[in-house]
Amino acid sequence: MPDAYRIYRYDHLESPAVTAGSAAVLIGAQNGLFPDMGYAVPGEMGGLWAGEQKVCDGFFLAIDDVPLVSADACEISPTATAFHYRMQQEQLHVVRRQFIPDGVSGCVIELTLENLKQTPRMAEVSFTVRTDILTVAAARGEDGLELGRDVGEYDENTQAFYARDSRNPWHAVWGAEDSCRVLQADLPQTVYGFGNTQGKGINGRLFYRLRMAPGGQAVMRLFVAGGFPSRSRAEEALERLRRDAQQMEACKQTRMAARLVLSEVSLPDEGIMRCFNWAKAYTDWLTRALPRGGIALCADLPEHPVLYGDRWAQALGALLPQGGVPQVMEMLRTLVRVSEQAQLAPGRVARGVSLGGRVTQAGGVKESAQFVALVHQTLLWSGDRAFAAEMLPMTGLCIRYLQRSTHGFEDVREEILPDVRRAVEGQAYILRMTGEDAGPMLDVLAALPPWEEKPLAPDAAPGVAAMWHGRRGHVEQMIGCLSQMAARECPGLPGSLRMEDAAPGVLLEARAAAGFVWPLVRCLFGIAPDAGARLITWTPHTPIGWEGWEIERLRVGEACFDVRSERISPSQARYTLRTDAAGWQVAVVIDGEEKRLPLDQEQTLVMGD
């Protein structure tokens, strides 16, 4: 993992900490504790979540009967979170490191004990999990299910604790790697040194012993997993974690490192640069695998996120210039499938989907129009004709649904006119790409009322204002708006983005990235691609006071692009566009005239701002 993505925190450690994977998320505090937190279910949104089910309120450790109550430092990275404890009186340095493997509804805790004595020693480790097995719907009484008290037992054969909700088939498991044998197991009434969190959970405690050489270290792995319909499934999950945890971590680090180097920016403004680069990591944290296959984007964390959700098309679209084209394509496929399985009316797509894959809210005209527009946008960045053909049946149904809902496009309300125009334009593009006749769609587009963007409202959100200014070349005002957004990052979550109307308790919002990423890509770097035509429309700018900027490995289709700005005078900059592919063209405006130039690996232009 690049060092730039490893952050150490030493103060305000009561701030939230997130460790996420595609099938689970762990939410606590940067001091290593798990306070009662959250609003969706008051006090219950922290802990380990596996899909729709909460597994536990947290886990707690003690070394030689000394509880690890509060960390001295928190280390945050895109793949893991680590907590450092200086046990000076015991002459130990302890590191608790946790990560969530891809596709696994559980957490791996790696505990490292460093012996600061120059003599050999033993250390006793107690590992307590406080269960709180529930779903948000059941906790709110919304799905007819009643929560029971958790029950649990230790199994000597598997050297692990098992727990379940007494009224529902929801199971959890925790234990250590095979090389660590349990010395003792019990069910204490309270968590030693910590007390109990609220809820109907139990405390399952396991004791282990580690041997350390003089000045040496001892390492052990612990596991917590849940969300299983049976105990046998819990046993299988624990066995898999014990067998493959090391390989799982290596695979996740490799995957994340490859993702983070795409669309990597260097900017004079560190806050804006941090938000853009970390957006890729947070998108990964918000991506969830559905039980029946496919992936989708959470609306937010941690307030019991729905998949897709409000302004889902904007949220997904922001992934495209971040190297997330494959993910967006899979999310669109997933949306089509869950909408069809829910038997929504032809041409309607889901607006909200549960973590279990159930449609919780059907979309209307706006969502169907945005679906077509997003498919179009995805094709501009991918150039994938096979994907266009795959999506064509659904985009066709969406257009017919729009036609029915607007009386043949003759009664298009003003508030949805921009979305309808983009959908019709997008469908024409999809038809051309698949070899179909786009003429009827172009006729509809010509007959639609024109749309002009309204003046910027005085109370416009910074993301809206940034794009409004950027389209007009007001790059300094655009940067000012983005700086406002960057200043709202959550302490300890570098570059985290939230809208100004985010609900209380929300740490990350998927839709917030759209108002941040697009102004930079379109209006600063000036990139508007058409991968199918192998064309880049290029209109870059450099703000006053900036000596330059750079974005590297911007993925468009099968090609990668590097774009760079170097200021050469107060009013001019030298712009360089490089690619590793042949056959591309760049469209630019020089002295008021639009020109298409061949992009033979590199094109350099001097332009004024």
Rosetta blueprint (number, residue, H / E / L):
1 M L
2 P L
3 D H
4 A H
5 Y H
6 R L
7 I E
8 Y E
9 R E
10 Y L
11 D L
12 H L
13 L L
14 E L
15 S L
16 P E
17 A E
18 V E
19 T E
20 A E
21 G L
22 S L
23 A L
24 A L
25 V E
26 L E
27 I E
28 G E
29 A E
30 Q L
31 N L
32 G L
33 L L
34 F L
35 P L
36 D L
37 M L
38 G L
39 Y L
40 A L
41 V L
42 P L
43 G L
44 E L
45 M L
46 G L
47 G E
48 L E
49 W E
50 A E
51 G L
52 E L
53 Q E
54 K E
55 V E
56 C E
57 D E
58 G E
59 F E
60 F E
61 L E
62 A E
63 I E
64 D L
65 D L
66 V E
67 P E
68 L L
69 V L
70 S L
71 A L
72 D L
73 A E
74 C E
75 E E
76 I E
77 S L
78 P L
79 T L
80 A L
81 T E
82 A E
83 F E
84 H E
85 Y E
86 R E
87 M E
88 Q L
89 Q L
90 E L
91 Q L
92 L E
93 H E
94 V E
95 V E
96 R E
97 R E
98 Q E
99 F E
100 I L
101 P L
102 D L
103 G L
104 V L
105 S L
106 G E
107 C E
108 V E
109 I E
110 E E
111 L E
112 T E
113 L E
114 E E
115 N E
116 L L
117 K L
118 Q L
119 T L
120 P L
121 R E
122 M E
123 A E
124 E E
125 V E
126 S E
127 F E
128 T E
129 V E
130 R E
131 T E
132 D E
133 I E
134 L E
135 T E
136 V H
137 A H
138 A H
139 A H
140 R L
141 G L
142 E L
143 D L
144 G L
145 L L
146 E L
147 L L
148 G L
149 R L
150 D E
151 V E
152 G E
153 E E
154 Y E
155 D E
156 E L
157 N L
158 T L
159 Q L
160 A E
161 F E
162 Y E
163 A E
164 R E
165 D E
166 S L
167 R L
168 N L
169 P L
170 W L
171 H E
172 A E
173 V E
174 W E
175 G E
176 A E
177 E L
178 D L
179 S L
180 C L
181 R L
182 V L
183 L L
184 Q E
185 A E
186 D E
187 L L
188 P L
189 Q L
190 T L
191 V L
192 Y L
193 G L
194 F L
195 G L
196 N L
197 T L
198 Q L
199 G L
200 K L
201 G L
202 I L
203 N E
204 G E
205 R E
206 L E
207 F E
208 Y E
209 R E
210 L E
211 R E
212 M E
213 A L
214 P L
215 G L
216 G L
217 Q E
218 A E
219 V E
220 M E
221 R E
222 L E
223 F E
224 V E
225 A E
226 G E
227 G E
228 F E
229 P L
230 S L
231 R H
232 S H
233 R H
234 A H
235 E H
236 E H
237 A H
238 L H
239 E H
240 R H
241 L H
242 R H
243 R H
244 D H
245 A H
246 Q H
247 Q H
248 M H
249 E H
250 A H
251 C H
252 K H
253 Q H
254 T H
255 R H
256 M H
257 A H
258 A H
259 R H
260 L H
261 V L
262 L L
263 S L
264 E E
265 V E
266 S E
267 L L
268 P L
269 D L
270 E H
271 G H
272 I H
273 M H
274 R H
275 C H
276 F H
277 N H
278 W H
279 A H
280 K H
281 A H
282 Y H
283 T H
284 D H
285 W H
286 L H
287 T E
288 R E
289 A E
290 L L
291 P L
292 R L
293 G L
294 G L
295 I E
296 A E
297 L E
298 C E
299 A L
300 D E
301 L E
302 P L
303 E L
304 H L
305 P L
306 V L
307 L E
308 Y E
309 G L
310 D L
311 R L
312 W H
313 A H
314 Q H
315 A H
316 L H
317 G H
318 A L
319 L L
320 L H
321 P H
322 Q H
323 G L
324 G L
325 V H
326 P H
327 Q H
328 V H
329 M H
330 E H
331 M H
332 L H
333 R H
334 T H
335 L H
336 V H
337 R H
338 V H
339 S H
340 E H
341 Q H
342 A L
343 Q L
344 L L
345 A L
346 P L
347 G L
348 R L
349 V L
350 A E
351 R E
352 G E
353 V E
354 S L
355 L L
356 G L
357 G L
358 R L
359 V E
360 T E
361 Q E
362 A E
363 G L
364 G L
365 V H
366 K H
367 E H
368 S H
369 A H
370 Q H
371 F H
372 V H
373 A H
374 L H
375 V H
376 H H
377 Q H
378 T H
379 L H
380 L H
381 W H
382 S H
383 G L
384 D L
385 R H
386 A H
387 F H
388 A H
389 A H
390 E H
391 M H
392 L H
393 P H
394 M H
395 T H
396 G H
397 L H
398 C H
399 I H
400 R H
401 Y H
402 L H
403 Q H
404 R H
405 S H
406 T L
407 H L
408 G L
409 F L
410 E L
411 D L
412 V L
413 R L
414 E H
415 E H
416 I H
417 L H
418 P H
419 D H
420 V H
421 R H
422 R H
423 A H
424 V H
425 E H
426 G H
427 Q H
428 A H
429 Y H
430 I H
431 L H
432 R H
433 M H
434 T L
435 G L
436 E L
437 D L
438 A L
439 G H
440 P H
441 M H
442 L H
443 D H
444 V H
445 L H
446 A H
447 A H
448 L L
449 P L
450 P L
451 W L
452 E L
453 E L
454 K L
455 P L
456 L L
457 A L
458 P L
459 D L
460 A L
461 A L
462 P H
463 G H
464 V H
465 A H
466 A H
467 M H
468 W H
469 H H
470 G H
471 R H
472 R L
473 G L
474 H L
475 V H
476 E H
477 Q H
478 M H
479 I H
480 G H
481 C H
482 L H
483 S H
484 Q H
485 M H
486 A H
487 A L
488 R L
489 E L
490 C L
491 P L
492 G L
493 L L
494 P L
495 G L
496 S L
497 L L
498 R L
499 M L
500 E L
501 D L
502 A L
503 A L
504 P L
505 G L
506 V L
507 L L
508 L E
509 E E
510 A H
511 R H
512 A H
513 A H
514 A H
515 G H
516 F H
517 V H
518 W H
519 P H
520 L H
521 V H
522 R H
523 C H
524 L H
525 F L
526 G L
527 I E
528 A E
529 P E
530 D E
531 A H
532 G H
533 A H
534 R L
535 L E
536 I E
537 T E
538 W E
539 T L
540 P L
541 H L
542 T L
543 P L
544 I L
545 G L
546 W L
547 E L
548 G E
549 W E
550 E E
551 I E
552 E E
553 R E
554 L E
555 R E
556 V E
557 G L
558 E L
559 A E
560 C E
561 F E
562 D E
563 V E
564 R E
565 S E
566 E E
567 R E
568 I E
569 S E
570 P L
571 S L
572 Q E
573 A E
574 R E
575 Y E
576 T E
577 L E
578 R E
579 T E
580 D L
581 A L
582 A L
583 G L
584 W E
585 Q E
586 V E
587 A E
588 V E
589 V E
590 I E
591 D L
592 G L
593 E E
594 E E
595 K E
596 R E
597 L E
598 P E
599 L E
600 D L
601 Q L
602 E E
603 Q E
604 T E
605 L E
606 V E
607 M E
608 G E
609 D L
